[in-house]
């Protein structure tokens, strides 16, 4: 009889007679899986939705969710900016600016959720990796805010060209480097946590 097993650590669903030896997402062992459904059991859509929402509530990670906003938007904004500078497209330039506003709004949320994770899971550890992440987060907020304010105060910045435009583009690449390093250090922490849990 085919069964459905749920990882109690990350919520991954596995169909089979028995749970997998290791969860492919979080590497939890088979004993961390629970049986949730056998084939032949029919449940209503409302029942399945309630179960899915319950699983999401149990495994929801606000910092992981909020960190994906700047991590995804910053490369997109920089790409739009480069394309705008190459093509002269005002639409792409406006899109880059609109993304920049969302980036500046999302960074404090990411920092706040990161602070709670740092406090709860890592007991405000003062290790080098956390010092780097905190410094990079503040630097990212500073650079992203400067980029947004400069562009709002100088609407013709890119069309004027020259050293100002070049420095503006350089700031965008610094912003991209900051978010890349933050993602790298975050990945190191998640990987280390999985190794200690597994």
Backbone as a ProteinNet text record, in pm:
[ID]
protein_1_A
[PRIMARY]
XXXXXXXXXXXXXXXXXXXXXXXXXXXXXXXXXXXXXXXXXXXXXXXXXXXXXXXXXXXXXXXXXXXXXXXXXXXXXXXXXXXXXXXXXXXXXXXXXXXXXXXXXXXXXXXXXXXXXXXXXXXXXXXXXXXXXXXXXXXXXXXXXXXXXXXXXXXXXXXXXXXXXXXXXXXXXXXXXXXXXXXXXXXXXXXXXXXXXX
[TERTIARY]
84.4	0	88.9	63.1	141.2	103.4	202.8	179.3	248.2	203.5	265.6	328	454.3	529.8	570.6	566.1	604.9	723.6	824.5	939.4	894.4	913.2	869.5	964.8	1078.2	1174.4	1143.4	1127.9	1109.4	976.7	899.9	770.2	771.3	886.7	896	803.6	732.8	642.1	705.9	697.4	754.3	646.6	631.4	537	613.4	571.3	636.5	590	632.2	593.9	657.2	774.5	843.6	910.2	947.6	1013.3	1152.8	1206.2	1342.4	1443.7	1561.4	1666.1	1702.4	1706.3	1737.2	1644.4	1600.5	1518.6	1605.2	1560	1641.4	1654.1	1568.1	1576.1	1662.4	1632.9	1703.5	1795.3	1798.6	1886.1	1850.4	1724.2	1680	1672.8	1692.8	1690.1	1546.5	1530.9	1399.1	1310.6	1370	1289	1222.2	1260	1197.9	1075	1039.4	921.7	801.8	682.6	559.6	465.3	388.5	290.5	171.5	134.3	20.1	-97.8	-74.2	-185.9	-154	-251.8	-240.5	-332.5	-291.9	-376.3	-508.1	-615.6	-747.2	-820.6	-744.3	-807.9	-842.2	-967.8	-1004.9	-1038.6	-978.8	-1004.7	-1055.9	-1134	-1189.6	-1080.4	-1111.2	-1018.7	-993.4	-1098.9	-1084.6	-991.1	-1002.7	-914.8	-770.1	-747	-609.6	-552.5	-637.5	-593.2	-557.8	-641.6	-615	-482.8	-458.4	-333.2	-212.9	-226.8	-117	-86.1	-190.4	-169	-106.1	-147.4	-87.3	60.4	95.4	235.6	316	254.9	325.3	347.8	248	261.2	374.3	384.3	487	627.6	641.2	774.6	807.7	715.8	736.7	858.1	946.5	1069	1071.6	1024.9	1015	1146.1	1258.9	1385	1422	1404.2	1435.6	1349.4	1222.4	1131.3	1172.2	1193.4	1224.3	1361	1455.7	1589.1	1587.1	1487.5	1480.3	1438.5	1373.4	1332	1453.4	1539.3	1655.5	1749	1759.7	1849.4	1806.4	1676.4	1626.5	1615.6	1574.2	1548.7	1676	1779.5	1901.8	1966.6	1988.4	2044.8	1955.4	1823.9	1730.7	1741.8	1747.2	1759.1	1889.4	1998.7	2128	2125.1	2064.3	2052	1971.4	1857.5	1775.7	1853.6	1931.5	2010.5	2114.8	2186.1	2287.7	2222.1	2109.4	2038.1	1989	1944.6	1899.7	2015.1	2132.7	2248.6	2295.7	2286	2329.6	2229.5	2101.3	1998.1	1942	1960.4	1900.2	1751.2	1701.9	1559.3	1521	1430	1380.5	1291.1	1224	1136.6	1218.1	1329.3	1415.2	1476.6	1511.3	1566.6	1461.9	1336.9	1229.5	1204.3	1208.5	1189.4	1298.6	1422.5	1533.3	1510.4	1460.8	1432.6	1318.6	1212.4	1099.8	1145.9	1229.1	1284	1370.6	1444.2	1531.7	1450	1334.1	1247.3	1202.1	1160.2	1117.4	1234.7	1352.9	1472.8	1497	1492	1518.4	1412.8	1289.3	1183.2	1201	1247.4	1256.7	1378.4	1485.2	1607.5	1585.6	1519.5	1497.4	1415.4	1319.3	1240.3	1331.7	1417.9	1512.9	1607.9	1654.8	1744.7	1674.2	1549.4	1474	1449.7	1406.8	1384.7	1516.7	1624	1755.9	1800.4	1768.7	1802.8	1732.6	1604.1	1530.5	1587.5	1625.7	1687.5	1822.1	1899.8	2031	2013.7	1911.8	1885.4	1832.6	1736.4	1670.8	1757.6	1812.3	1884.6	2033.9	2090.6	2236.4	2276.6	2178.9	2202.3	2294.7	2273.2	2351.3	2501.9	2536.6	2677.6	2757.7	2874.5	2961.7	3070	3042.8	3142.4	3164.1	3272.1	3312.8	3204.2	3139.6	3040.2	2922	2881.6	2770.8	2813.8	2936.1	2987.6	2989.5	3031	3033.3	2892.2	2799.1	2661.4	2598.3	2620.7	2562.7	2622.3	2754.9	2820.8	2774.7	2766.8	2722.3	2577.3	2491.6	2351.1	2338.1	2412	2407.5	2467.7	2576.9	2637.6	2541	2472.7	2374.8	2263.2	2211.3	2104.6	2154.1	2275	2332.2	2349.7	2408.6	2431.7	2300.5	2206.3	2077.6	2001.7	2005.9	1937.7	2003.7	2136.9	2209.1	2176.4	2171.8	2138.3	1998.7	1903.1	1764.8	1754.2	1812	1801.4	1871.9	1988.8	2062.9	1981.9	1924.4	1845.8	1719	1654.5	1533.6	1566	1681.2	1720.6	1783.4	1830.1	1892.6	1828.6	1708.2	1635.5	1710.3	1798.4	1871.7	2011.8	2034.7	2167.6	2226.1	2149.3	2202.7	2212.3	2117.6	2120.3	2233.5	2281.8	2393	2526.7	2535.3	2660.3	2771	2892.8	3008.7	3041.2	3122.4	3173	3059.7	2957.9	2845.3	2773.3	2745.9	2679.5	2766.2	2895.2	2986.8	2992.2	2997.5	3001.9	2869.1	2759.3	2627.3	2620.1	2670.3	2673.4	2764	2876.9	2969.4	2902.1	2824.8	2751.2	2654.2	2590.4	2498.7	2572	2692.2	2769.8	2818.9	2846.6	2879.6	2759.4	2640.4	2517.1	2500.1	2525.9	2516.1	2617.6	2738.3	2841	2800.3	2741	2696.9	2592	2489.9	2382.9	2433.9	2530.5	2590.1	2665.3	2744.4	2817.5	2723.1	2616.1	2517.4	2454.6	2421.4	2366.2	2466.6	2591.9	2698.2	2711.5	2719.1	2733.2	2607	2491.4	2367.1	2365.1	2410.9	2418.9	2515.3	2625.8	2721	2655.8	2576.7	2509.9	2406.5	2327.5	2225.4	2291.8	2398.9	2471	2528.2	2585.8	2641.4	2531.2	2414.2	2302.3	2252.6	2244.6	2198.6	2294.7	2423.4	2522.2	2510	2483.4	2471.1	2338.1	2231.2	2101.6	2102	2176.2	2176.1	2274.3
-118.3	0	124.5	216.3	339.2	433.8	491.8	582.7	716.4	819.6	951.3	981.8	1018	1048.6	1195.3	1261.6	1403	1418	1492.6	1524.7	1626.4	1595.8	1686.8	1804.6	1800.4	1910.6	2018.1	1978.4	2078.5	2067.6	1961	1947.7	1873.3	1823.8	1750.8	1629.1	1605.1	1491	1382.5	1259.3	1145.2	1038.4	984.6	875.4	745.4	644.9	514.7	428.3	304	212.4	251.3	313.8	356.4	491.7	563.8	693.6	675.2	778.2	767.2	764.6	713.7	708	848.3	943.6	1082	1172.4	1282.5	1381.7	1449	1457.4	1521.6	1673	1734	1878.9	1917	1856.2	1898	1790.4	1674.6	1563.3	1501.8	1522.4	1457.2	1307.2	1229.1	1083.5	1032.6	905.3	844.6	854.4	852.8	859.9	995	1095.5	1228	1239.1	1130.9	1130.5	1073.3	1126.5	1072.8	1035.5	931.4	886.5	981.2	1035.5	1127.3	1077.1	983.4	941.4	808.5	724.2	601.5	612.5	551.9	553.8	485.6	539.6	486.2	577	654.2	751.8	872.9	904.9	1022.5	1136	1248.1	1365.3	1476	1563	1674.1	1776.8	1864.6	1973	2058.3	2085.5	2166.6	2097.7	1964.6	1890.9	1897.9	1884.5	1892.1	2033.1	2134.1	2273.2	2302.5	2255.1	2275.6	2210.6	2090.1	2021	2096.8	2144.1	2218.1	2346.9	2417.6	2541.3	2511	2400.8	2360.1	2328.7	2259.6	2227	2355.2	2448.7	2574.2	2651.8	2653.2	2723.2	2662.6	2530.3	2461.5	2487.5	2501.5	2511.5	2650.4	2748.2	2881	2948.4	3000.1	3065.8	3209.4	3307.4	3445.6	3502.2	3470.7	3526.8	3469.4	3339.8	3278.9	3339.7	3363.7	3423.5	3567.3	3646.8	3789.3	3809	3719.7	3733.8	3713	3640	3616.9	3741.2	3836.4	3957.4	4037.5	4087.5	4160.8	4072.9	3944.5	3855	3838.4	3842.9	3829.3	3964.4	4067.1	4196.6	4273.1	4259.6	4336.3	4296.7	4167.2	4134.7	4181.3	4172.8	4216.9	4367.3	4444.6	4590.1	4629.6	4561.4	4592.7	4557.6	4444.3	4405.5	4508.8	4552.1	4653.8	4784	4820.6	4943.4	4934.6	4823	4805.1	4808.9	4738.7	4740.5	4880.3	4956.3	5094	5181.8	5161.2	5242.1	5208	5079.9	5037.2	5081.2	5064.1	5090.6	5231.6	5300	5432.2	5426.5	5310.4	5292.4	5355.3	5451.4	5514.4	5417.7	5327.5	5231	5136.8	5087.4	4999.2	5074.2	5198.9	5280.1	5300	5327.6	5343.9	5212.6	5099.6	4969.1	4943.7	4980.3	4963.5	5049.2	5170.8	5258.8	5203.4	5155.2	5098	4978.1	4893.4	4779.3	4827.4	4935.3	4988.6	5033.4	5091.8	5134	5011.8	4905.7	4782.9	4720.8	4726.9	4673.9	4746.2	4879.3	4958.7	4930.4	4908.2	4876.4	4735.1	4641.5	4501.5	4473.2	4548.1	4519.8	4528.9	4634.3	4636.9	4518.1	4470.7	4353.8	4232	4215.9	4104.6	4114.6	4235	4254.9	4221.6	4263.7	4238.6	4089	4020.1	3875	3803.2	3850.4	3792.8	3811.8	3929	3955.3	3855.4	3827.3	3732.8	3590.7	3551.1	3419.2	3413	3519.8	3528.2	3517.6	3585.4	3583.6	3447.6	3391.8	3267.7	3144.2	3130.1	3007.3	3011.2	3131	3139.8	3217.1	3255.1	3319.5	3440.7	3519.4	3641.3	3613.8	3504.9	3467.2	3580.4	3604.3	3710.8	3654.1	3540.3	3478.9	3565	3537.5	3617.5	3620.3	3507	3501.6	3593.6	3604.5	3693.9	3839.9	3867.3	4004.1	4046.8	3955.7	3986.9	4009.4	3921.6	3935.3	4065.6	4102	4226.2	4347.1	4348.8	4461.4	4471.8	4358.6	4359.8	4404.9	4365	4406.1	4557.4	4616.1	4762.3	4832.2	4778.6	4836.2	4827.8	4714.3	4697.8	4800.8	4819.2	4918.4	5058	5091.1	5223	5245.5	5149.1	5163	5167.3	5077.9	5074.9	5204.7	5259.4	5387.1	5501.6	5500.7	5605.9	5600.6	5480.9	5465.3	5520.8	5481.9	5527.1	5679.3	5735.6	5880.2	5958.2	5912.1	5982.2	5986.1	5872.8	5867.4	5952.3	5953.2	6035.3	6184.7	6223	6364.3	6410.4	6316.3	6350.6	6267.5	6303	6222.2	6201.8	6295.7	6285.3	6227.9	6161.8	6110.5	6024.5	5927.7	5836.4	5900.2	5985	6046.2	6147.5	6203	6298.6	6230.3	6100.9	6027.6	6078.4	6049.7	6098.8	6019.7	6083.3	6018.2	5985.6	6071.5	6047.5	5918.2	5897.1	5773.3	5651	5663.9	5551.9	5516.1	5617.8	5591.4	5532.2	5579.5	5526.9	5377.4	5341.9	5200.7	5119.9	5176.7	5109.3	5082.1	5178.4	5157.7	5040.6	5029.7	4918.1	4784.9	4780.1	4656	4625.6	4729.2	4707.6	4648.4	4699.7	4648.3	4500.5	4466.9	4327.8	4239.2	4290.3	4213.8	4189.8	4290.8	4276.2	4166.9	4169.5	4070.1	3930.7	3922.4	3793.1	3734.9	3817.5	3771.3	3734.4	3812.5	3779.3	3642.9	3616.4	3486.4	3374.5	3401.8	3301.8	3266.9	3368.9	3343.5	3278.9	3319.3	3255.5	3108.9	3077.3	2938.2	2857.5	2919.9	2851.9	2817.1	2910	2885.4	2773.7	2776.4	2672.7	2537.1	2532.5	2406.6	2352.2	2440.7	2398.1	2348.6	2415.3	2374.1	2236.5	2211.3	2080	1969	1999.2	1897.7	1863.4	1964.3	1936.4	1868	1898	1832.7	1690.4	1666.2	1533.8	1447.3
0	0	0	-95.5	-106.5	7.1	69	180.6	155.4	227.8	220.4	355.9	352.1	472.6	469.2	585.5	594.2	687.3	639	723.3	828	953.4	1059.9	1077.7	1008.7	1017.4	914.1	787.1	680.3	607.4	630.6	566.1	433.5	391	264.5	266.5	153.9	142.5	55.4	102.9	31.4	17.8	-103.4	-124.9	-141.1	-64.9	-71.1	44.1	41.4	148.2	281.5	275.1	396.6	370.2	475.2	453.8	395.3	331.1	278.4	392.6	364.9	467.6	514.7	418.5	450.2	370.5	431.4	361.3	255.3	130.7	27.4	45.1	126.6	147.3	267.2	383.2	504.9	560.7	498.1	537.6	672.4	716.4	840	815.6	921.6	909.7	903.9	868	847.7	971.1	1090	1211.6	1232	1152.2	1160	1069.5	999.6	912.2	986.6	954.2	1010.5	897.3	917.9	820.4	825.1	708.7	709.8	628.1	534.4	450.1	383.9	374.9	296.7	176.8	62.8	-55.1	-21.2	-68.7	-38.2	58.9	138.5	224.9	140.1	132.7	54.1	149.2	121.2	203.9	114.6	171.9	95.6	65.2	-27.9	-60.8	63.3	139.2	260.7	360.4	371.4	461.8	419	288.9	236.7	253.5	229.3	244.1	389.5	481.6	624.5	664.2	613.8	643.7	586.5	462.6	398.8	474.8	518	593.9	730	790.7	917.3	902.1	793.9	768	744.2	670.7	644	773.6	861.6	988.8	1072.7	1070.5	1148.9	1096.4	966.8	906.8	852.7	867.3	810	873.3	790.7	836.7	783.4	863.4	814.8	759.9	825.2	776	639.5	623.1	492.9	382.9	413.4	314	285	389.6	368.3	302.6	328.9	269.6	118.7	68.6	-75.3	-153.1	-89.3	-161.3	-209.2	-118.7	-170.8	-252.3	-215.9	-289	-433.7	-459.7	-597.6	-667.6	-593.7	-656.7	-691.8	-610.3	-636.9	-769.4	-798.4	-929.6	-1045.2	-1025.5	-1130.4	-1151.1	-1042.3	-1053.1	-1122.3	-1086.4	-1148.9	-1297.9	-1331	-1471.9	-1549.5	-1494.8	-1561.4	-1577.8	-1475.9	-1483.3	-1594.7	-1602.4	-1707.5	-1845	-1859.2	-1987.2	-2022.1	-1920.9	-1944.7	-1990.2	-1929.9	-1968.4	-2109.9	-2146	-2279.6	-2386.1	-2355.4	-2456.4	-2452.7	-2339.4	-2324.6	-2293	-2256.6	-2228.8	-2094.7	-2099.3	-1975.9	-1898.5	-1970.3	-1903.2	-1814.8	-1865.6	-1786.7	-1668.5	-1690.9	-1582.2	-1472.7	-1512.8	-1414	-1340.4	-1413.4	-1349.7	-1245.7	-1279.5	-1184	-1059.4	-1079.2	-965.8	-880	-944.1	-869.5	-786.3	-845.6	-771.7	-655	-677.9	-572.6	-451.2	-474.8	-364.3	-284.4	-354.5	-286.1	-209.4	-265.9	-199.8	-67.3	-71.5	49.2	156.6	116.3	212.6	269	186.8	230.9	318.7	304.1	380.3	531.9	584	730.4	782	702.4	742.5	752.2	653.6	654	772.8	801.3	914.9	1046.8	1060	1183.1	1204.7	1099.5	1114.1	1138.5	1076.9	1100.8	1245.3	1302.2	1441.9	1533.9	1507	1591	1580	1458.6	1440.7	1513.5	1500.3	1566.3	1717.7	1770.5	1914.4	1959.7	1885.5	1926.8	1904.6	1784.1	1748.9	1780.2	1781.9	1798	1924.3	2007.1	2136.2	2124.5	2019.9	1993	1989	1925.8	1913.8	1849.2	1901.6	1849	1757.9	1695.3	1608.1	1483.4	1414.9	1298.9	1191.8	1167.2	1059.9	1088.7	1215.6	1250.2	1243.2	1283.7	1271.1	1124.8	1038	894.6	841.5	881.5	832.5	880.5	1004.8	1058.3	988.7	973.4	905.4	759.9	692.1	552.2	538.6	632.6	627.6	641.1	735.4	751.1	628.7	575.8	455.6	337.6	324.7	217	228.5	348.4	369	334.5	375.1	347.4	196.7	128.4	-16	-92.1	-58.8	-129	-109	12.2	40.2	-35.9	-40	-113.3	-262.4	-319.2	-460.8	-488	-404.1	-424.3	-411.8	-305.1	-283.5	-393.9	-435.2	-539.8	-668.3	-704.4	-828.5	-818.5	-700.5	-684	-688.6	-634.3	-632.5	-763.9	-845.3	-973.8	-1084.3	-1129.3	-1227.8	-1359.6	-1396.6	-1523.4	-1505.1	-1394	-1361	-1472.2	-1520.4	-1620.9	-1758.4	-1790.7	-1924	-1937.8	-1825.5	-1830.9	-1855.1	-1821.5	-1842.2	-1751.7	-1789.4	-1716.1	-1591.1	-1504.7	-1384.2	-1285.7	-1279.4	-1188.8	-1221.6	-1350	-1393.1	-1365.1	-1388.7	-1365.7	-1217.6	-1130.8	-987.2	-938.7	-996.1	-962.5	-997.1	-1114.2	-1154.7	-1061.5	-1022.7	-931.5	-797	-746.4	-621.3	-633.8	-750.1	-772.7	-768.7	-823	-818	-675.8	-596	-455	-381.3	-411.7	-351.3	-386.9	-513.2	-558.7	-486.3	-465.7	-393.9	-248.6	-185	-45.1	-31.6	-118.6	-105.8	-140.7	-231	-265.3	-145.4	-78.7	39.4	153.2	170.7	274.3	247.9	122.5	86.5	110.4	78.1	99	247.6	333.2	476.4	534.7	486.1	529.6	492.1	371.7	327.8	413.7	454.9	543	676.9	730.2	858.5	846.4	738.8	719	701.8	624.2	602.2	733	813.6	942.6	1035.2	1033.4	1118	1077.4	945.4	898.3	940.6	938	976	1124.8	1208.3	1351.2	1383	1305	1325.7	1275.6	1163.4	1101.6	1169.1
[MASK]
++++++++++++++++++++++++++++++++++++++++++++++++++++++++++++++++++++++++++++++++++++++++++++++++++++++++++++++++++++++++++++++++++++++++++++++++++++++++++++++++++++++++++++++++++++++++++++++++++++++

